[in-house]
Amino acid sequence: MCCRSCLAGLVEFGLPKPLMKRIKHEEAVVVDKTWFGTPGAWPRKLADLQREHGVGHRDCRVVLASWTQQGVNKRENEDRSIQLQEMSKSVPFSIIGVLDGHDTSVASQTVKELLPPLIAKHLVDGYSVFDANAMALAEVESRLAKNKCTSGTCVLCCTISGRFIWCSNLGDCRAALVQLQMPTGEREFPRPERLCWMSHDHRASDPGEQRRIEKAGGEVRYGRIEGLEPSRTLGDFDVKSKVPNGTISIEPEVRRYELGDGKDVSQAVLVCGSDGVWDNVTGQDLCNMIHQSWGLGGLLFQLRNGQPADDIQPMQKLGEDLVNSAGGRVAETIALVQLHLYPLPETGIGTRALQLQ
């Protein structure tokens, strides 16, 4: 619920009209072990950022928030969000994401507790972002396997360091990064410039996933594998025991995006949501909701001016609005990140990162 000052502001200034222009959409680059071997495949790991700039890469301010809501058709909210910030390391990083659980919350709660610290440990130990996520997911899957866990969960997990965002995805949760114009005043509403989809849904009905499933020896019937719609999950051992190994995969798809070029200030909002949100909210809808989000512009202005940005209520309100757009029939969860990037210091080394067109 909005505070009194927020309500007064809405009455005095009014909400802006929805965006008239279509926001440009793009997709983040998929990264894997093959991609890492190609020219320009940088950065692979956090240490690459420190070697490039030599200053610990502390050019990014990150504000995290989340919102989850119980649906009317569920006795238990099986979704979870994950957040972790390692700001004391030589290369600071943040981890945020959503877990869409099913058949109780056992799997999603286990993943929430185990996955973020495992990813962080592997990153600090020098593994690539792809390997850190793949190894951590495999370790959590082994823990669930010991208990023959029939509960399962989709996993979407983003790693943020400096101006780079990596998104690791299993299943049909989704992440979108909305780049914003810089605010010129504290009472200005956010102005989205472009949207980048950070993940691709893994469902048995997807043609690419169906080919992968059939190659593994599995079979898709009516868009499902033995009744399971997502084709990549952790847990679900009652289903995995009935199909060939690898049919329901635990290998993540990892995508990477570079926000800005390091020469100018950049700002963006990263939204991670469970599948029901995206069944009802398009990319253009998301941009309109950000554009009409009261208080978010003020928070962006504070970040730009180096002021404390401790009030995450505008971000939580945006998350609540997004979840409510799903209709409230089932539980849905949103994790949000506000990013503010300062220009990088001059090093004379230059940027070797792959530029997205």
Buried (B, 14 or more C-beta within 10 A) or exposed (E): EBEEEBEEBEEEEEEBEEBEEEBEBBBBBEBBEEBBEEEEBBBBBBBBBBEBBEBEBEBBBBBBBBBBBBBEEEEEBBBBBBBBBBEEBEBBBBBBBBBBBBBBBBBBBBBBEBBBEBBBBBBBEEBBBBBBBBBBBBBBBEBBEEEEBBBBBBBBBBBBBBBBBBBBBBBBBBBBBBBBEBBEEBEBBBBBBBBBBBBBBBBBEBEEBBEBBEEBEBEBEEEBBBEBBBBBBBBBBBBBEBBEEBBBBBBBBBBBBBBBBBEEEBBBBBBBBBBBBBEBBEBBBBBBBBBBBBBBBBBBBBBBEEEEBEBBBBBBBBBBBBBBBBBBEBBBBBBBBBBBBBEBEEEEEEBEBBEEE
